Amino acid sequence: MTVPPAAGPVGPPDATAHGGGGVRGFTVLYDAHCPLCRSARRWLASRAQLVPLEFLPAGSAEARRRLPGLDHDATLRDLTVVADTGEVYAGDGAWFACLWALAEHRATAERLARPHLLPLARRVVAAAAAIRERVRDPRPEPTAGPAGYGDPDDRADCADDRCG
């Protein structure tokens, strides 16, 4: 089942979907003009993944070529995740899908998707979206060179969560 990004499923994906074949991979469409989104992409990529995550800049020519049926304007407003099964997750559903894909955070995703924690999770996602709108830079994504002070993304590139 393909769900439009604006009304993405709530909670983590169903690994038993589509005849038990399950989800074997996610394409994450992130805002390449947002330092917060680029940081989240690096963090996700640095974690052990139970479901492989592939990252594409939202609205890019490559994203439009590979996912022609998607509302690409919507992917620039909300984090969007497309499963290899065809399901589309947007907003909080996309964040849950990303956490669900990670070995160390699947249980967290499942907990946050429960009815009593879902309102809190949605507020956190809404706060992140508001911050993204304030820090978004319309310039192209920085080159693959190392990040450092003075670059468009001035956070050091690290995977241990202890960098500034």
Secondary structure in CASP SS format (residue, H / E / C, confidence):
PFRMAT SS
TARGET T0000
AUTHOR 0000-0000-0000
METHOD secondary structure of the structure
MODEL  1
M C 1.00
T C 1.00
V C 1.00
P C 1.00
P H 1.00
A H 1.00
A H 1.00
G C 1.00
P C 1.00
V C 1.00
G C 1.00
P C 1.00
P C 1.00
D C 1.00
A C 1.00
T C 1.00
A C 1.00
H C 1.00
G C 1.00
G C 1.00
G C 1.00
G C 1.00
V C 1.00
R C 1.00
G C 1.00
F E 1.00
T E 1.00
V E 1.00
L E 1.00
Y E 1.00
D C 1.00
A C 1.00
H C 1.00
C C 1.00
P H 1.00
L H 1.00
C H 1.00
R H 1.00
S H 1.00
A H 1.00
R H 1.00
R H 1.00
W H 1.00
L H 1.00
A H 1.00
S C 1.00
R C 1.00
A C 1.00
Q E 1.00
L C 1.00
V C 1.00
P C 1.00
L E 1.00
E E 1.00
F E 1.00
L E 1.00
P E 1.00
A C 1.00
G C 1.00
S C 1.00
A H 1.00
E H 1.00
A H 1.00
R H 1.00
R H 1.00
R H 1.00
L C 1.00
P C 1.00
G C 1.00
L C 1.00
D C 1.00
H H 1.00
D H 1.00
A H 1.00
T H 1.00
L H 1.00
R H 1.00
D C 1.00
L C 1.00
T E 1.00
V E 1.00
V E 1.00
A E 1.00
D C 1.00
T C 1.00
G C 1.00
E C 1.00
V E 1.00
Y E 1.00
A E 1.00
G C 1.00
D H 1.00
G H 1.00
A H 1.00
W H 1.00
F H 1.00
A H 1.00
C H 1.00
L H 1.00
W H 1.00
A H 1.00
L E 1.00
A C 1.00
E C 1.00
H C 1.00
R H 1.00
A H 1.00
T H 1.00
A H 1.00
E H 1.00
R H 1.00
L H 1.00
A C 1.00
R C 1.00
P C 1.00
H C 1.00
L C 1.00
L H 1.00
P H 1.00
L H 1.00
A H 1.00
R H 1.00
R H 1.00
V H 1.00
V H 1.00
A H 1.00
A H 1.00
A H 1.00
A H 1.00
A H 1.00
I H 1.00
R H 1.00
E H 1.00
R H 1.00
V H 1.00
R C 1.00
D C 1.00
P C 1.00
R C 1.00
P C 1.00
E C 1.00
P C 1.00
T C 1.00
A C 1.00
G C 1.00
P C 1.00
A C 1.00
G C 1.00
Y C 1.00
G C 1.00
D C 1.00
P C 1.00
D C 1.00
D C 1.00
R C 1.00
A C 1.00
D C 1.00
C C 1.00
A C 1.00
D C 1.00
D C 1.00
R C 1.00
C C 1.00
G C 1.00
END
